[in-house]
Amino acid sequence: MNRIYAVGIGPGSENMMTAECRRALSESDVIVGYPVYLGLLPEEFAGKKQIGTPMRKEKERCRMAISEAAGGRTVAVVSSGDAGVYGMAGLLYEMAAGSDTDIVVVPGITAAVSGAAKLGSPLTNDFCVVSLSDALTPWEIIEKRLRAAAEGDFVLAIYNPQSKARKDYIKKAAEILYKAGVEKDRPAGYVKNIGREGEEVFTGRLCEVAEADIDMFTTVFVGNSGTKLLQGKLVTPRGYK
Amino acid sequence: MNRIYAVGIGPGSENMMTAECRRALSESDVIVGYPVYLGLLPEEFAGKKQIGTPMRKEKERCRMAISEAAGGRTVAVVSSGDAGVYGMAGLLYEMAAGSDTDIVVVPGITAAVSGAAKLGSPLTNDFCVVSLSDALTPWEIIEKRLRAAAEGDFVLAIYNPQSKARKDYIKKAAEILYKAGVEKDRPAGYVKNIGREGEEVFTGRLCEVAEADIDMFTTVFVGNSGTKLLQGKLVTPRGYK
C-alpha cells in the first residue's frame, strides 16, 4: 500500500520537532508543502525531492502527493504546527478515500500550545480554537462560534486572525466578544512568528490586542473570566484552592 | 535567577518528545512529577534526582519544585501531553509569583492532537477542549461548556472523561449534547493510552462512545455537524469545495 505521512513540523524551529516527525521525513522520498514551511526543514532533508505549491493550492498539493505515492514513493506532506489542526490531514483523507493510499498523521506542536507556552499558561482550563479565516468558513459561523466561546467562558486561541486581505478582523472579533459579555480589559495576548525569526510576544488587555498590528502569522489568546496577568504572564487557574 | 522548566513530554513514547523537551530534561538537576510519568522518561534521565508525588498532590509537587529551585538546582516539572493544557504550568506560575523563579514552559503534544492523529483528522476545523473532571471545576460550568460547544457546532475533545470515582460521566455528557441538538449517531471516537502499551482506538457514533468502557487515560472526540466517517477514520472537512 502507498503511504503518505501528514507531518506536523511544529512552529518551525528544529528543536520543536518530535523524533517521529524527523523519522517520517527521513523515510520519505518526496516532501510536499507550502514553500515557506519547506524552507524551515532541517538541512539533512534538503537532498530529498521537494515539491512546493503556493498558498491556497492545497487541493493541488494533495493531488500531487497522492500521485507521487501512486508511483510507489513514500511521501510526506508537511504542515506547520500540527497536520490535523487546520492542516493538510483532513483534505488528504478526503481526496485519497477509495484509493490504495495509507494516510498516517504524525502530530506536531500546534500554535495554540506553542504560543501559550510563550505567554505563560493561558490554556490551563477548557479552551476553544477558532480560525477567523472566512475563506473556507462563512463569517456567520465564525461569529456564532465566538459567541458560543464567550457564553461558555472558554479561553480562546484564535488562528489566522487577519491578513492583508482581511483587515480589522481581530477588531471585529473583539466586538462580538464584548457584545457577548467579555470585558474590554479581559487579559489577552498574542504571539507573532512563534519560535521563528521576528518572534513578538504581547500580553495585556483584549482592547489592546484588538488594536495591535497583527498578521496571519500571529496567534491570539483571550482569557476566560478567571485568567490573570501575573508578572506579565497570562495565567488561567485550574481551580486549585 | 532560579529556573523551573514546566515540560510537556507528550503522550509518553520517546519518539513523541521534542528535542527541546530532552534538552530541558538534560539541563535539569531534578525532575519532579507524577510517578507514572517519571516512569515514561527515557533511560538517559534515570540517573537524575527524581521526586515523585502522588496524583492530586499537585500543590505539594509545585512546592517541592520551587524549594529545589531555591536551592540553586535547575528543576524540570514534567506533565504528560503539554505542560500548559490542564498541566502544571499554571499552578507553577501562581505559586512561584513573587519569588525569584523563572518558569519556562516547554510545550508538548497534547492528547487532543496526538489522539486526533490516531483517529484520522477530527480537528481540521474549530474545536473545543473540555475536561469532565469536576474535582476542580463545578459540574454546572462543565455542563454550560458542553452546551456552548454544541451550540457553536465545535468539534469536541474531551479530557478526563471518567474514572472509577466518576462513573458514567461520558454518558452524562452525551445526554447534555443530545439535548443541545447533537444527534445520537454523530461521528465520534476515542483513544485509550495514546502511544502507550494498551493503546485502544475506536471510531463510530456518539451513542456507542457513550456506552464504551472508558477511563481517565482516554480522550474522547465528538465531531461537528460536518464530521464524517471515511473508511473508519474520523474526518472533519475544512471547507474546500
Chai-1 contact restraints between the chains, C-beta under 6 A:
chainA,res_idxA,chainB,res_idxB,connection_type,confidence,min_distance_angstrom,max_distance_angstrom,comment,restraint_id
A,N15,B,A19,contact,1.0,0.0,6.0,A-B,restraint_1
A,N15,B,E20,contact,1.0,0.0,6.0,A-B,restraint_2
A,M16,B,T18,contact,1.0,0.0,6.0,A-B,restraint_3
A,M16,B,E20,contact,1.0,0.0,6.0,A-B,restraint_4
A,T18,B,M16,contact,1.0,0.0,6.0,A-B,restraint_5
A,T18,B,T18,contact,1.0,0.0,6.0,A-B,restraint_6
A,A19,B,N15,contact,1.0,0.0,6.0,A-B,restraint_7
A,E20,B,N15,contact,1.0,0.0,6.0,A-B,restraint_8
A,E20,B,M16,contact,1.0,0.0,6.0,A-B,restraint_9
A,K59,B,Y240,contact,1.0,0.0,6.0,A-B,restraint_10
A,D82,B,V113,contact,1.0,0.0,6.0,A-B,restraint_11
A,G84,B,A116,contact,1.0,0.0,6.0,A-B,restraint_12
A,G84,B,A117,contact,1.0,0.0,6.0,A-B,restraint_13
A,G84,B,S121,contact,1.0,0.0,6.0,A-B,restraint_14
A,G84,B,L123,contact,1.0,0.0,6.0,A-B,restraint_15
A,V85,B,L123,contact,1.0,0.0,6.0,A-B,restraint_16
A,A89,B,S121,contact,1.0,0.0,6.0,A-B,restraint_17
A,G90,B,S121,contact,1.0,0.0,6.0,A-B,restraint_18
A,G90,B,T124,contact,1.0,0.0,6.0,A-B,restraint_19
A,G90,B,V235,contact,1.0,0.0,6.0,A-B,restraint_20
A,G90,B,R238,contact,1.0,0.0,6.0,A-B,restraint_21
A,L91,B,Y240,contact,1.0,0.0,6.0,A-B,restraint_22
A,Y93,B,G120,contact,1.0,0.0,6.0,A-B,restraint_23
A,Y93,B,S121,contact,1.0,0.0,6.0,A-B,restraint_24
A,Y93,B,L230,contact,1.0,0.0,6.0,A-B,restraint_25
A,Y93,B,K233,contact,1.0,0.0,6.0,A-B,restraint_26
A,Y93,B,V235,contact,1.0,0.0,6.0,A-B,restraint_27
A,A97,B,L230,contact,1.0,0.0,6.0,A-B,restraint_28
A,V105,B,A117,contact,1.0,0.0,6.0,A-B,restraint_29
A,P107,B,I109,contact,1.0,0.0,6.0,A-B,restraint_30
A,P107,B,V113,contact,1.0,0.0,6.0,A-B,restraint_31
A,P107,B,S114,contact,1.0,0.0,6.0,A-B,restraint_32
A,P107,B,A117,contact,1.0,0.0,6.0,A-B,restraint_33
A,I109,B,P107,contact,1.0,0.0,6.0,A-B,restraint_34
A,T110,B,V113,contact,1.0,0.0,6.0,A-B,restraint_35
A,V113,B,D82,contact,1.0,0.0,6.0,A-B,restraint_36
A,V113,B,P107,contact,1.0,0.0,6.0,A-B,restraint_37
A,V113,B,T110,contact,1.0,0.0,6.0,A-B,restraint_38
A,S114,B,P107,contact,1.0,0.0,6.0,A-B,restraint_39
A,A116,B,G84,contact,1.0,0.0,6.0,A-B,restraint_40
A,A117,B,G84,contact,1.0,0.0,6.0,A-B,restraint_41
A,A117,B,V105,contact,1.0,0.0,6.0,A-B,restraint_42
A,A117,B,P107,contact,1.0,0.0,6.0,A-B,restraint_43
A,G120,B,Y93,contact,1.0,0.0,6.0,A-B,restraint_44
A,S121,B,G84,contact,1.0,0.0,6.0,A-B,restraint_45
A,S121,B,A89,contact,1.0,0.0,6.0,A-B,restraint_46
A,S121,B,G90,contact,1.0,0.0,6.0,A-B,restraint_47
A,S121,B,Y93,contact,1.0,0.0,6.0,A-B,restraint_48
A,L123,B,G84,contact,1.0,0.0,6.0,A-B,restraint_49
A,L123,B,V85,contact,1.0,0.0,6.0,A-B,restraint_50
A,T124,B,G90,contact,1.0,0.0,6.0,A-B,restraint_51
A,D126,B,V130,contact,1.0,0.0,6.0,A-B,restraint_52
A,D126,B,R145,contact,1.0,0.0,6.0,A-B,restraint_53
A,F127,B,V129,contact,1.0,0.0,6.0,A-B,restraint_54
A,C128,B,C128,contact,1.0,0.0,6.0,A-B,restraint_55
A,V129,B,F127,contact,1.0,0.0,6.0,A-B,restraint_56
A,V130,B,D126,contact,1.0,0.0,6.0,A-B,restraint_57
A,L136,B,R238,contact,1.0,0.0,6.0,A-B,restraint_58
A,L136,B,G239,contact,1.0,0.0,6.0,A-B,restraint_59
A,T137,B,G239,contact,1.0,0.0,6.0,A-B,restraint_60
A,K144,B,G152,contact,1.0,0.0,6.0,A-B,restraint_61
A,R145,B,D126,contact,1.0,0.0,6.0,A-B,restraint_62
A,R145,B,G152,contact,1.0,0.0,6.0,A-B,restraint_63
A,A148,B,A148,contact,1.0,0.0,6.0,A-B,restraint_64
A,A148,B,E151,contact,1.0,0.0,6.0,A-B,restraint_65
A,A148,B,G152,contact,1.0,0.0,6.0,A-B,restraint_66
A,E151,B,A148,contact,1.0,0.0,6.0,A-B,restraint_67
A,G152,B,K144,contact,1.0,0.0,6.0,A-B,restraint_68
A,G152,B,R145,contact,1.0,0.0,6.0,A-B,restraint_69
A,G152,B,A148,contact,1.0,0.0,6.0,A-B,restraint_70
A,L230,B,Y93,contact,1.0,0.0,6.0,A-B,restraint_71
A,L230,B,A97,contact,1.0,0.0,6.0,A-B,restraint_72
A,K233,B,Y93,contact,1.0,0.0,6.0,A-B,restraint_73
A,V235,B,G90,contact,1.0,0.0,6.0,A-B,restraint_74
A,V235,B,Y93,contact,1.0,0.0,6.0,A-B,restraint_75
A,R238,B,G90,contact,1.0,0.0,6.0,A-B,restraint_76
A,R238,B,L136,contact,1.0,0.0,6.0,A-B,restraint_77
A,G239,B,L136,contact,1.0,0.0,6.0,A-B,restraint_78
A,G239,B,T137,contact,1.0,0.0,6.0,A-B,restraint_79
A,Y240,B,K59,contact,1.0,0.0,6.0,A-B,restraint_80
A,Y240,B,L91,contact,1.0,0.0,6.0,A-B,restraint_81
